[in-house]
Amino acid sequence: MRLLLFHFFFFLHSQLAQAQVPSAASVAPAARVAPVETAAPVRSLNPVSPTPASGTWALAKTLALPGVGAASLDRRGTLYLADRDNNLRQLSRDGQPLNTYSPTQPGHVAIIEAWNQNSVLVFYDDRQQVLLLDRFLAPLSEIRLADYIDGTVRTATLAPDGLLWLFDESALALREFDPQALRVVQSTPLDLIIGRSRPDFRFLRQYQNNVYLVDYTSGIFVFDNLGNYRKKLPFTGLDFITFRGDELVYLGAGQLHFFHLYSLTERTQPLPPDLDATTVRQVLLSDQLAYFITTEGVRIYHL
């Protein structure tokens, strides 16, 4: 009887000891860096979004517009682009013309940002001016940035709350500007983040509570919606980026790269076989369509 009780208590003690030990999968290695701080994302295929097969592109329409400049899509899929004369054109999802805005003063359209639901931003880099338009391309306000910022703004974008994000190239600072109060709300110096490198910042965009600043030479600097630096994505040689769902999309080596913002995985899709990658200046994606802005115009494909 004593021997039987001894075996019973020994078995019960061993089971309790095993239950108190966590599984190996539940313990993160001490040396692992948090994903928000990593600078080298895992480049494996995303099982949730399998890589599309080559040759799945279907050409929907071709628009002959030589000299097209900056372009942007709004949440409804409406396309906004600057023509060779820096007029702003508004096109429907299938490329039909809707409205045209011609500026009263000549200027080079460097950035168009139409993702905000209430207004469209147009940034003229040569005259350091921001123009805000409504959805029918009627002017809402004009801001001469030189009246409020001492340095030179290289690129700009519009935040969902109506504030402006500006990159001050002279001071190497990311600035948030209130177009209503006409003042700088906050600034994030980048000199310590950049270090001794020679950056070449070309594009700025806020998406899903993060601000993405594209440096052609070293990668994409990521900030939160308060301007705090978070990490850098090591994607170099980029002039622009776009987003689709939870993926950051960029063009490289003749392919579209889809980088998942949360799983940190990447998939690629070859460009349409009838499209010359060297002529592509920008890519914009909606839910069902891809807009390739080229030196000859716009090519619209079904995804």
Summary of the structure (lengths in Angstrom):
residues: 303
radius of gyration: 24.6
end to end distance: 74.9
largest distance: 102.2
contacts: 885
relative contact order: 0.14
helix: 12%
strand: 43%
